[in-house]
Amino acid sequence: MAGVVTQNREQWQSKSGFVLASAGSAIGFGNFWRFAYLVGMNGGAAFVLVYLASVIVIGIPIMVAEFLIGQKTKLSIAGAFRKLTNRSGVWSSIGLIGVVASFITLSYYAVIGGWVTHYLAQALIGNLPVDSSTAVTAFSQLSGSPWPQIIWYTLFSLLAANIVARGIRAGIERYSRSLMLLFLILLIGLFVYSLNLPGAIESLKFMFTFDLSKFNSTAAMLAVGHTFFSLSLGQGIMVAYGSYLPKKITIPFASAITTIIDTSTALLAGITIFAIVFSFGLAPDSGTGLAFITLPPILSTMPAGQVLGILFFFLLMIAGLTSAVSMLEVVTVYLIDEWKVNRTLATWGSAIAIYLFGLVWLVNDITVVDRIAGGYLLILGGLAIALLVGWMIPAKILAQTLQVKTTNGWLSIFRWLNRYLIPTVLIYLLISGAL
């Protein structure tokens, strides 16, 4: 087991590389359908305001806490919890929640990644479905047949493992920087294109009309829960990324920029997709089916439809791949730190174990496991982070790591939020069952 911190631990080469890698982790498949749908069905602007408040009051403090824990200990989440609590076995076990959450989530996330890879290949050869019945049949055949899925699931899993196996600078940072810059350029381009569609105004109304008749306490809790889902909090990802963080990078600044990029992406993606959906008079409540059933026929019949189809599924591919890389890194760095396994063996061992476990989701519904791993475990992980930073780490250590004075007003607010407000909200969220 881990005893001391290794002195040859890699570090991020640049602030931009670290921020883009963190943003890449936060930006995932859900940015393209889940956030915009939640906004439109739960009060529009009312939901957005609560979500933004949750991001500021809960999301950013938890992200800062995760980066802080990683930077201070230079360890994965389980080892970090143990080190900061004087080798408490209980806290080390609690830290394993993040590792388990990442392991399980990636096992079915990669299945969806395989679907996206398949549709990208179909777009490249101009073979996307051209009508709704064909789209339903095509997706049913893919999702209902294990062997075709295995090909694309394997390819997606190999891409993620290959990046993580290369390490931080040559792998995660290098590829995240390139992929995320390309992602942002393509997304902005599609967003500008969507503003010229007839459904653009309806898309904006769907997402930003202040409709209190659709907003209630459940909607508010959904907004809080989505904060963890959207920002990749509570599963040790930001602790792992923070463990490679040099002192020259300021944690609060990096957290704020990462959050801004992720939230902006969710808004731009939502407006873009629903502008297309409303332009063709379709319903916006298709969930994951939006990408694989609703949109392909539309993209096929639009001007330059093949190009649009390629761009859309390439965007999804990047979003999914950068998130998958971050989840695999959580498991990998746990093996490196706790069991002294070298990166190559840790990466491929983790990838193979996750891959084999994920074969289960090729033929089974992922709804329940997604709610557990992508909902309850994230909130539990976030609750543990808040309690650790709020109660177990002395103010002097927090101030030192965040490079502020112990009398700093923002530090006092940060501690108060993690001690009282955030735990209270998260416990209520767990009890309410709104996840």
C-alpha positions, -999 to 999 in steps of 0.1 A, spaced: 0 0 0 10 36 -4 34 50 21 52 80 8 48 102 -22 70 94 -51 93 122 -62 91 115 -99 53 121 -102 44 138 -135 30 173 -136 9 192 -160 32 211 -184 9 242 -188 -21 258 -172 -40 256 -205 -33 218 -208 -46 212 -172 -77 234 -177 -86 218 -211 -81 183 -197 -103 191 -167 -129 207 -190 -127 176 -212 -135 154 -183 -165 176 -174 -178 178 -209 -195 145 -218 -224 130 -237 -249 145 -213 -240 180 -225 -256 172 -258 -290 161 -245 -295 158 -208 -289 194 -197 -309 211 -224 -338 187 -218 -338 192 -180 -338 230 -186 -367 229 -210 -389 205 -190 -383 221 -156 -390 258 -159 -364 271 -185 -347 301 -171 -358 292 -136 -339 259 -138 -309 277 -154 -307 302 -125 -309 275 -99 -283 254 -118 -259 284 -120 -264 291 -83 -256 255 -76 -225 256 -98 -213 287 -79 -222 277 -44 -217 239 -46 -199 230 -78 -169 253 -77 -162 248 -40 -163 210 -44 -140 213 -75 -116 235 -56 -117 210 -27 -109 181 -51 -80 199 -68 -67 210 -34 -68 175 -20 -49 162 -50 -23 189 -51 -17 187 -14 -12 149 -12 0 140 -47 -21 108 -44 -53 93 -58 -85 98 -38 -82 68 -15 -46 75 -5 -53 112 -2 -82 106 22 -60 83 43 -30 107 44 -51 137 53 -69 119 82 -38 104 98 -40 70 80 -77 64 89 -88 32 73 -124 44 74 -116 75 54 -95 55 29 -125 32 24 -147 62 18 -123 74 -8 -128 42 -27 -163 54 -35 -148 76 -62 -128 47 -77 -158 24 -77 -180 51 -93 -155 57 -121 -150 20 -127 -187 13 -130 -196 45 -149 -169 39 -175 -181 3 -180 -214 15 -195 -202 49 -207 -178 31 -231 -208 12 -245 -225 45 -254 -191 56 -267 -191 25 -290 -225 36 -304 -211 70 -311 -181 55 -328 -204 34 -350 -225 63 -360 -194 84 -368 -183 56 -391 -217 55 -408 -216 93 -412 -182 91 -428 -194 67 -455 -227 86 -460 -248 58 -445 -269 75 -417 -306 66 -416 -327 88 -439 -361 84 -422 -375 78 -387 -385 42 -392 -350 33 -406 -334 51 -377 -354 31 -351 -346 -1 -369 -309 7 -373 -305 16 -336 -325 -14 -324 -303 -37 -345 -271 -21 -331 -282 -20 -294 -298 -54 -295 -269 -73 -311 -238 -79 -289 -213 -87 -316 -216 -55 -337 -215 -35 -305 -183 -53 -293 -164 -41 -324 -171 -4 -317 -170 -8 -279 -136 -23 -282 -123 4 -305 -136 32 -281 -120 14 -251 -87 10 -269 -86 47 -278 -91 58 -242 -66 32 -228 -39 42 -253 -41 79 -242 -40 71 -205 -11 46 -209 10 74 -224 9 93 -191 0 129 -183 21 151 -206 25 128 -236 -10 113 -232 -38 130 -214 -26 166 -216 -14 164 -252 -45 148 -265 -70 167 -243 -55 201 -254 -58 192 -291 -92 175 -290 -108 202 -268 -96 231 -289 -110 213 -320 -142 205 -301 -148 241 -291 -141 254 -326 -165 229 -342 -192 235 -315 -191 272 -320 -193 267 -358 -224 245 -355 -239 269 -330 -236 298 -354 -251 276 -382 -280 266 -359 -289 303 -353 -299 305 -389 -324 277 -387 -362 283 -384 -363 265 -350 -336 287 -334 -361 311 -317 -382 282 -304 -350 265 -290 -341 297 -271 -377 300 -257 -376 263 -247 -345 268 -227 -348 303 -214 -384 312 -209 -390 317 -171 -418 292 -165 -425 288 -128 -454 264 -135 -429 237 -144 -405 245 -116 -407 230 -81 -385 216 -53 -379 184 -73 -367 205 -103 -344 224 -79 -329 192 -66 -324 180 -102 -304 212 -109 -282 205 -79 -277 168 -89 -269 178 -124 -241 200 -111 -222 168 -100 -230 149 -132 -220 178 -154 -188 188 -137 -175 153 -130 -174 158 -93 -175 132 -65 -157 104 -83 -121 114 -77 -114 127 -112 -104 162 -101 -84 147 -72 -64 126 -97 -59 156 -120 -51 178 -90 -24 154 -79 -4 164 -110 -9 201 -104 22 222 -98 20 250 -72 23 277 -99 -13 270 -111 -39 287 -89 -67 263 -80 -96 287 -77 -88 303 -111 -85 269 -128 -118 257 -112 -136 288 -123 -124 285 -159 -131 248 -161 -167 254 -149 -172 283 -173 -161 262 -203 -184 232 -192 -215 254 -186 -210 273 -218 -207 241 -237 -239 227 -222 -258 259 -232 -244 261 -267 -249 224 -274 -285 225 -261 -294 255 -283 -278 240 -313 -294 206 -310 -329 218 -302 -327 244 -329 -324 215 -353 -351 195 -335 -377 223 -335 -369 232 -371 -384 198 -380 -413 198 -356 -399 170 -334 -403 164 -297 -372 172 -275 -377 145 -249 -359 116 -266 -329 114 -242 -301 94 -256 -324 85 -285 -321 121 -296 -285 114 -309 -291 80 -323 -327 80 -336 -341 116 -338 -311 135 -353 -295 112 -379 -325 113 -404 -327 151 -400 -289 155 -406 -291 133 -436 -318 155 -453 -303 189 -445 -280 208 -469 -245 194 -465 -261 168 -443 -232 143 -444 -207 170 -433 -231 180 -405 -235 144 -395 -197 139 -394 -192 170 -373 -220 162 -349 -208 126 -342 -172 137 -341 -181 163 -314 -198 135 -294 -168 113 -299 -144 139 -285 -168 146 -256 -171 109 -247 -134 101 -252 -121 129 -229 -145 119 -202 -136 82 -206 -99 91 -203 -105 109 -170 -125 80 -155 -99 55 -165 -72 77 -150 -90 75 -116 -87 37 -115 -52 37 -130 -37 62 -106 -53 43 -77 -33 12 -87 -2 32 -93 -3 49 -58 -18 22 -37 -3 -10 -52 29 5 -68 20 -8 -103 37 9 -132 15 31 -154 14 7 -184 3 -23 -164 -20 -2 -143 -37 13 -173 -42 -18 -194 -51 -39 -163 -78 -14 -154 -90 -10 -189 -93 -48 -194 -112 -52 -161 -136 -24 -169 -140 -37 -205 -149 -72 -193 -174 -58 -167 -188 -35 -194 -198 -65 -216 -227 -69 -193 -242 -36 -205 -242 -46 -242 -273 -66 -235 -288 -51 -204 -305 -18 -195 -281 8 -180 -308 30 -165 -306 17 -129 -268 14 -128 -265 49 -142 -288 63 -115 -266 45 -88 -231 52 -102 -238 84 -120 -262 97 -93 -260 84 -57 -223 75 -57 -213 110 -71 -234 127 -44 -219 105 -17 -184 112 -30 -191 149 -30 -204 147 5 -172 130 17 -151 156 -1 -170 185 16 -168 169 51 -131 161 47 -122 197 36 -147 213 60 -139 194 91 -107 174 88 -82 197 72 -69 226 93 -75 261 80 -37 266 79 -33 238 55 -61 250 33 -47 285 32 -12 272 24 -24 251 -5 -47 278 -19 -20 304 -14 -40 328 7 -39 340 43 -58 322 70 -78 354 76 -89 356 40 -126 361 38 -131 338 8 -114 310 27 -138 315 55 -167 313 31 -152 282 14 -149 264 48 -184 274 59 -199 261 26 -181 228 29 -189 224 66 -225 233 66 -244 243 35 -231 217 10 -234 187 33 -270 198 42 -280 201 6 -264 168 -5 -279 149 24 -314 163 15 -308 154 -21 -299 118 -12 -330 115 11 -354 132 -14 -346 106 -42 -347 134 -68 -316 120 -86 
